[in-house]
Structures are given as structure tokens and as C-alpha cells.
Amino acid sequence: MPNNNDAYMAAAKKKRYGRANLVFIFDREGNAFGIFFHRLFTKMKEGTSMPVAWVQLAPQIPGMEHEEVPSSYCIFEVGQLAFY
């Protein structure tokens, strides 16, 4: 079941504490969700930061179609987060 706009707005509100890289999923696009995040987290485990890995997997070019990428939006508040 999709989230409503109020839920996205509430999640994106600035807090007095902490920051996070927030990912909003609008449509999982079937298996694309699992495939994309497996690839993203694998790249992050290898030391690639989240924003760089995201753009490698889904280049941010207007009008470009991406296979195996869920319909999503990301706010990189923390920035260059990676898993080591």
C-alpha cells in the first residue's frame, strides 16, 4: 500500500537531532526494489558512498529510463555514507 503525501512530508521534516539519508519509495516496480537495494548496499559495503553508488546505478539524467530501479526519491542529508 503506498504512503500518502502527509507521511512523506512528516518524514522529511528537519529535526533538532540527527540526520539521515532518507529514501522515499513511491513504487517498488516488482523485483526492482530488491535488485536495486542489493546492488546499492553491495557497492556501499565495498566502500562506495551512498550518493555515488546511487548515481552509478541510476544516473540522474532527465528523461532517462532505468531498469531494475524502483520509483523513488532520496534526500542525502548525511551525504557520503558508506559501509566499511
C-alpha positions in Angstrom: 0.0 0.0 0.0 1.5 3.4 -1.0 2.2 6.0 1.6 0.3 9.2 1.5 1.9 12.6 0.9 1.4 13.5 4.6 3.7 10.6 5.6 6.4 11.8 3.2 6.2 15.3 4.5 6.4 14.2 8.1 9.4 12.0 7.5 11.3 14.8 5.6 10.8 17.5 8.3 14.0 18.8 9.8 14.6 17.5 13.3 16.5 19.1 16.2 18.5 15.9 16.5 20.5 13.8 14.0 20.4 13.5 10.2 19.9 10.6 7.8 19.9 9.7 4.1 16.2 9.3 3.5 14.8 7.2 0.7 11.1 7.5 -0.3 9.7 4.6 -2.3 6.7 5.5 -4.5 6.5 2.2 -6.3 8.7 -0.9 -5.8 8.3 -1.7 -9.5 8.1 -5.5 -8.9 11.5 -7.0 -8.2 13.3 -3.7 -8.9 13.3 -2.8 -5.3 15.2 -5.8 -4.1 17.6 -5.8 -7.1 18.4 -2.1 -6.7 19.0 -2.1 -3.0 21.1 -5.3 -3.1 23.3 -3.6 -5.7 23.4 -0.3 -3.7 24.3 -1.9 -0.4 26.9 -4.1 -2.1 28.6 -1.0 -3.5 28.4 0.6 -0.1 30.0 -2.4 1.6 32.8 -2.1 -1.0 33.4 1.5 0.2 31.5 3.5 -2.4 29.4 6.2 -0.7 25.6 6.1 -1.0 25.2 9.1 -3.3 28.0 8.0 -5.6 26.6 4.4 -5.7 23.1 5.7 -6.3 24.2 7.7 -9.3 26.3 4.8 -10.7 23.2 2.6 -10.6 20.7 5.2 -11.7 22.3 8.1 -13.5 20.4 11.3 -12.8 19.8 12.3 -16.4 16.4 13.9 -17.2 14.2 11.6 -19.2 16.5 8.6 -18.8 14.6 5.3 -18.1 16.2 2.9 -15.6 15.5 -0.8 -15.5 15.5 -2.5 -12.1 15.2 0.7 -10.2 12.2 1.4 -8.0 10.3 4.7 -8.3 12.0 6.6 -5.6 13.4 9.9 -4.2 16.3 10.3 -1.9 17.4 13.1 0.3 21.1 12.8 1.2 21.3 14.7 4.5 24.3 12.7 5.8 26.0 12.7 2.4 28.9 10.4 1.7 27.7 7.5 3.9 29.3 4.1 3.2 29.6 0.7 5.0 33.2 -0.4 5.9 
